[in-house]
């Protein structure tokens, strides 16, 4: 495939703008570690919200969605749509709590909520576990997608894609810090959305597909269109719908959808001007991420079924793709090769934007863990601000190198998605309850983290997993593997919680006084403090969590209604679309009222 001068112009201008932003903010970002990682906590909600959306639009996301749609149909997306519940809980319950904590990273929370050596170990270990291991795995999935796009669209070798895309990204990330990331995300958001929507509109109308009506009527596509799974198919119903909605959203830690908030979402909440800006940013992100953004990718995925009905047709069209990189996720890149000059340049720039926004965020977030939660805590507690920024920039480069190396060994995006879900299975409930139940301690989290990881490794990499959960020959149904990990991990960390000592009175009282979590889960701590004549409750405290949960439920209804209505408008199913549009309008009005009541509460 040949790029025109116009295509190259779009790409060159885009790269120049991104690097220019990095150089422009480099001086202010290097003033202190707070500036480098949190931009001085001065960011408005709309800029942080756009940054969250841009960050979660990575090169592997459309590939992953395409893989899901081609394999399990549109309804297969419930494996990640279910995380909307987590997102809404973060918006209306946890965003305020995170912003009030005033920590530099979400891992610093550990030594606020817990005490002693277990808390210190947990913070340092999680800094490496999440900041390096999980972070590198996530970035490698994004880089793998970039490799496939480079291979299909530009005929590049994997190492050429890694070097060219990675070098520019790591340069502006190391220079600009968090402010550079957020500012470039503003640009990347609009470029990425323009590219995704433009590609979907054009590709649905190419002669091979024949327009939206012909696409919907195609015999290979018709069975893939349902937004809800076939309720008569027990396995599909359990795997694609019941498990995600009933278990997965609260039980699993997954980057960008952590129960109770966390990771780079928490980083953006911590960088907000105040609590209301943190809430506004996360709410805007969830609307865009779930309700609107998936549909351009889904349309391209459905069109790809018409043009490339199976893997053999992709291999035939692109013989230069090596067997170890061949998968259904390649179909998205394959479809993009059919774009005309000009639009192709915009779409390529949008994919580069998607790659850079995600990688730059992961680099800055991972480096913040290494700097604040490991280097400063373990190696050099007296480090100057200049030294901390320098370590942040060095760790940014090192993380990029590790992720690039791993990406060269991987095969497809869905493979990484399953691994990350399994490794976090069973830990999510802790992240929800630790704010509202005094009895959870550092050993609860340590035990859950190791139990989930060890169980996942045993099931994924040893004959035991194949014996228990093989698709056709296993003792148990293959869909029960995830539930098995969740139940066993949860049982283990609950036993550890009650077998170990609770946190000290001073630690629990200090946390309550600062955060004011409220609720019956802290009644013992409040009562004991009152007995000892220690004041930890604010005079006008009113527990806002019940109002927050009401707002969360309305938010879930609102966004799912918008998502369904958008799909049905596209499908041409007018009656369902009108009904759901009305439902979303009603939910929106009720949510505004609930939000006004919530703002009146004092947490």
N, C-alpha and C positions, 0 to 999 in steps of 0.2 A: 504494500500500500504506500502510495506516494503522498507526502504532504505538500501543499501549495505554499507559495510565498505568504499568502494571507494567513494560513494556519500557523506558520512559523512566527509571523508578526504577533498574533494573539499570544502565543506562548512566551515569546521573548519579553513583550511588554508586561505580562503577568509576573514572570520571574523578576524583572527589574523592580516592579512595585514592591514585591514581597521583601527582597533584599534591601531596598531603600528604607522600608519601614524598620527593619531590623537594625540597620545602621543609625537611623534617626533616633530611636529610643535607647540605644545602647548606653549612652552616658548616664541618663537618669536611672536606667535599670540596674546599673552597676554600683549605685550609691550605697546600697545596703541589701542585706539578705531579704528583708521584708519587701523592698521594692522589686528585687529580682524574682521572688516567688509569689508575691501577693499584690504587687503594684501599690503598696501603701494603704491597702483597704479603702480605696476611693472609687471603685468602679460602680457605674449605674446599672440598674437591672437589665435594661434593653441591650447593653453591650455584652454583659455576661450571658444573657439568654441566647443571643446570636452566637456567642462563642461556644456555648454548650452544644447548640445545634450543629455548628460547623465541625466541632471536634468529633461528634458521634457519626458524622457523615465521612467515613473513611473509604479508601479504595476497596476494602474487602466487604463493605456493607452491601453495595449493589450486587457484588459477586455472590455473597451469602444468600441474599434474598432470591437471586436467580436460581441458585442451587436448590433452595427450599421449594420454590414454586415449581420447578421442573420435576422435582422428586416427589413432593407431597401435595402440590397444588397451593393455591392462595391460602387456604386454611392452615397450611403448615407453618405460617408466620406467627401463629399463636405461641410458638416456643419463645418468641421475644416480645410479642404484643402483650403478654401477660405481665411484663414488667411495668406496664403503666400503673398498676396498683401500687407497686413499690414507689414509683415516681410521685404519685399523688400523695402518698403518705409522707414522703420527704417534703413536698411542697407545704402541706398544711399542718404538719406536726413537727418535723425535724429541722426544717430550714432555720426557724427562729432559735432552736436550741444550739445548732452549730454556730450561728453567728454570735450568740451570747457567750459561747465558750471562749471566743477570742484567741484560739490557739493558732499556731502557724501552719500545722498540718493536722489531719484527722488522727494521726498516730500519737500526737502529743496528748490527745484526749486520754490515752491509757494511763498516764501518770497523774491525770486529774481525777479520773474515776476510780482507779485502783491505787494501791500503795505498795511500798517495799520492793524487794528484789524481783518478785514475779512480774510486777508491772514494768519495771525497768527492762527485764529480759524480753517481755512481750513487745514492747515498743521497738527495741533494737532488732529483734528477730523479724518482726513484721516489716521493718524498713527494708531489709534485704529480701525477704520472702515476696513482698508486694512490689517494692520499688525496683528490684532487679529481676527476680525470677518471673513473677506474673507479668510484670511490665514488659520484659523482653519477649515473652510468649505472645502477648497482645500485639506488640509492634511487629513481630515477625509475621503475624497473620496479615497485617496491613501491607507489609513489604512484599509478601508472597503475592498478594493481589496486584501490586504494582508490577511485579515481575511478569505476571500473566498478561497484563495489559500491554506492557512493553513488548512481549514476545509476539502477541497477536497483531497489535496495531502498528508496531514499528520494526518488528523483526529483530529486536535486541536480544542479546544473550543475557541470562539472569544477572551476571556480575555487572554488566553495563548499566542495567536499570538501577541496581542497588547503588552503584557509585554516583551516577548522575543525579538521581532523585534524592539520595541520602545526603550528598555533600551540601547542596543548597539548604536543605531543611535543617541540618545540624548547625550550619553556619548562622542562620538568622535566629535559631533557638538559643544558641550559646551567647549571641550578642545581645538580643533584645529581652531575654528573660520573659516573665509572665506578661508584662505589658506588651512586648512585641508579639507574643502569641495571640493575645486578645485583639489587638489592633489588626493584625493580619487576618484573624478569624472573621472580622467584620467584612473584609474584602472577599475572603474565601467563601463565605456563606452565599453571597449573591452570585458569584461566579459558578459555584457548585450547583446551586438551584437552577440557574439559567441553563447550564449544560444538561442537567438531568431532565428538565421539562422539555427543552428543545429536542433532545435525542428521542424521548418517548413519542412526542408528536410526530416527528419525521418518520421514525421507524415503523410505527403502526400503519402509516400510510404508504409505505413502499409497495411496489407491485406484487412482490412475493407474498405480502400479508394481505393487502387489499382493503385496508381501512378497519375501523373499529367494529363495524357490523360483521364483516367477513371474519375478523379475528374471533369474535364471540361465537360465531357459528361453526368454526373449524372443529372437526371431530376430535382432533388431538388436544384441543384447548378446552372444549366444553366441559369436560370432566374435571378440569383444574380450577374452575371459576369460583366455586363456592367459598364464601368468606368463613362460614362455619363448616366443620367437618361433617361427613356423612354419619348421621346418628345410628344408622343400621350397621355400620362397620365398627364393631366393638373395639378392635385394636386401634384404629385411627382415632376414634373418639377419646379413648383413654390417653393415648400417647400425645396427640396433638392439641387436645383441648382440656380434658379433666385434670391431668397432672399439672400442666402449666398454671391453670387458674386456681386449682385447689392446693397445690403444694409448692410449685417451683418459685413463684414470685416472692414468698416470704422465707423460703428455706435455703436459698442459694446466694452466695456472694458472686457477683459477676461485674466486671469493670463497666462503670457507667450506669449500673442499675443495682447498686448496693442497697440492701434493706437498711433503712434508717439513714441513708445518705453515706457518702464516703468517697474516697479517691479524688478524681479530678472534678467531680460534681461538688464535693465538699470544698475543694480548693477555691472554686468560684464563689461559693456561698461565703466563705471566709474573707474573700476579697471585696465583697459588696460593701457599699456605704453604710448600710444598717440592715436590720432584720427584714424590713418590708422590701428592700431591694433584693435581698436574698430570696425571699418568697416569690417576688415577681419574676426573677430570672428563671427559677426552676419551673414555674408554671408555664411561662412562654415556651421554654424548651420542650416540655411534655406535649403541648399542643402541636408544635411543629414536628416533633420527632415521631409521634404515633399517628396523628390524625391526617396529616397532609403529605409528608415527605415520602412515604413508602410507595405511593401509587405510580409515579413515573418509573420506578425500578420494576414494579410488578408488571406494568404494561410491556416493557421491553422484554422481561422474562417470558411472558405469554407469547409475544411475537416471535421469540427465539425458538419456541416449540414448533412453530410453523416452518421456519427457515432451516433449523437444525434439530430435527426430531429426536436424534440420539447422539451418543458420543462418537459413533463411527462417522457421522456426517461432519462433525466438528474436526475430527482427525483428517478426514479427506480434504476439507477446505483449507486446513492449516497443517500441512505435513511437517513443518519445522518444529511443532510443539512436541517436546519429549514425553514419552509415556508416563513418567512419574509426575508430570504436571497436568495431565489430561483429566478433566472433570467437568461436571455440568456447570460449575461456576465460570468456566471459560466462555459460556454462551453469551454473557453480557458483553465482553470485549469483542467477541466475534461479530455481534450485531453492530457495534459501533464502527466497524470497518466499512459499513455501507453508507456512512454519513457523507454529505457533500462538502466540498471545500468551503472554508469559512466556519460552518457549523462544526465541522470536525475539529478545527483549531480551538473553538470555544469549549467543546466537550473534553478534548484532551487537557486543556487548561483547567477545566472543572475537576477532572480526575486527579490532576496534579495538586489542585487546591485541596481536595478531599484527603489525599495522602499527607500533605504537609500539615494541615490543620490537626489531624489526629496524632501524627508522629511528634509534632512540636509540643503538643499538650502532654503526651505521655513522657516525653523527655524532661520537660520542666517539672511535671508532677513527680516522676520517679526521682529526679535529682533532689527535689525538696525533701524527700524521705531520707536519701543518703546524707544530705547536709545536716538537716535539723535533728533527725531521729537516730542517726548512726554516727556520723563524723563528730558532730558537736557533743553528743552524749557519751560516746565511747572513746574517741581518740583525742580530741582537742577541745575541752570545754571552754577554754579561754580564747578560742580563735577570734580574730578580729573580723569585722564585717567584710573587709576586703578579702580576707582569706576564705570566708564562707562563700562569697560570690565566685572566687577562683575555683574552689572545689566543685561548686555547682556547674560551672562551665566545663570542667574536666570530666565530671561524671556524665554530663550530657553527651559528650563525644563517645565515651566508653559504652554507654547504653546503646547508642546507635550502632556501634560496631558489633556488639553481641547479637542484637536483633537481626542485623543484616546476615550474619553468619547462619543463624538458625533458619531464617527464611529460605535459604538455599537448600535446606534439607526437607522442607514440608511439601505437602501435595495439594490440600484444598482447605478452604475457609471453614466449612462445616466440621471438619475434623478438629480444628482448634476450638470451635464453639462448644462442641461436646466435651472436650477435655477440660475447658475452663469451668463449665457447669458442674462436672463431676467433682473437680477439686474443691469447689466451694459449697457442695451439697451438704446440708445439715448445719451450716454455720450461721445462716441468715437470721434465724430466730434470736440469736444472742444479740446481734446488732440492733434489733428492734427493741428487745426487752431491757438491755443494759441501762437505758435511760430511765426506766420506770419500775425496775425491780431491784431493790437494794441487795438481794442475796447473791446475784451474779458477781463473781469475782474474777481476778486475773486468770486463775486456774481453769475457769470455765472456757475462756477463749483459747488458752494454750492447748487444752485437751481437745477442743473441737477442731482447731486448726490441724493438729497432727493426726487426729483420728480420721478426718475427712480425706486428707492427703494420702495416708497409708492405705486406707480401705480402697480408695480410687485406684491407686497403683496396683494393688493386689488384683482387683477385678479387671483392670484394663490390660495389664501386662503379664498375667500369669494364667495357667490353664484353669484355675479356679473360676475365673470370670466366664470363660468359654463354657465350662461345665454347667454353671448355674444359669447363664442367661443367653446362651447361643440361640439364634433366631428360631431354628427348627428342632434342635436336639437338646436344649437346655432343660434343666429340672424346673425352672421358673420361667414365666413369660419374659421375653427380652425387654419389654417396656417397664418391668418392675425393678430393673437395676437401679435407676435413680432413686426410687422410693426406698429401696433397701439401704442405700448409702445414707439417705436422710434420716431414716428411722434409727439405724445403728449409731450414727454420729450423734444424733440428738440424745439418745439414751446414755451414751458414754459421757457427754459433757454435763448432763443433768446429774449423773452419779458423782462425777468429779466435783460438781458444785456443792453438793450436800456432804461430801466426804472431806472437804477442806474447810478451813476457817473462813468466815466472812471477812470483808475488809474492816479495818479498824474504825472506831467511832469517829475519830478525827477526820479520816479520809472521806467517809460517807457524809459527814456534816458539812465539810468544806465544799464538797461537790454540790450538795443540795442547796446550800446558801448562795452559790454562784449561779447555778442553772435554774433553780426553782422548778424541777420537773413535775412535782405534785402527784396526786393519785394515791390509791390505796396501797400500791406496791412500796411506798415509802412511809406508810403510816407508823410502822415500828420505829424507824429512825427519828421521825418527827416527835413521837410520843416520848422516846428515851431522851431526846434533847430537851424537851419541855420539863421532864422530871429533873434533869440536871441543871435546869435554869439557863439553858443555852438557846439563844434566839437564832433560828435558821429559816423561819418562815416570814416572808414579807407581810405587812399588816393587811394590804388590800389584795392579797393573792386570790385569784380565781382560776381554777384549773381549766385550761382551754382545750385540752385534748378531746373531750366529747364533741365540742363544736368543730374541732379540726377534722375529726373522723367523718362527721356529717358533710363537711365541705369536701373531703376526700372522695366520698361516695358520689356526690354530685359531680365532681370533676371527672371521675371515671365514666359516669354516664354521659356527660357532655362530650368527652373526647372520643369514646367509642362510637357514639351516635354520629359525630362528624366523620369519623373514619368510615363507618358503614355507609353513611349517606353519600360520601364522595365516591365510594366504590360503585354504589348502585346508580348514581348519576352517570358515571362512566359506562357502566354496563347497559344503560338505557332502560333500567327497571324503574320507571317513574314513580309508581305507587309507593314502593318501599322507600325510595329516596325522599319523597315528600314527607312521609310519616316520620322518618328518622330526622329529617331537617327540623320538623316541628318539635320533636322530642329534644333535640339539642338546644333549640331556642328556649324551651321551658326550663331545661336543666341549667342553662346559662343564667336566666333570670334568678332562679332559686339559689344558684351559686353566689351571685353578687350579694344577695341578702345574707347568706350564710357567712360570707367573707366579711361583711360589715359588722356582723355580730362577733365574729372571731377577733377582729381588730379591737373591739371594745374590751376584750378580756386581758387580764394582766397575767403573764406567765411567771 
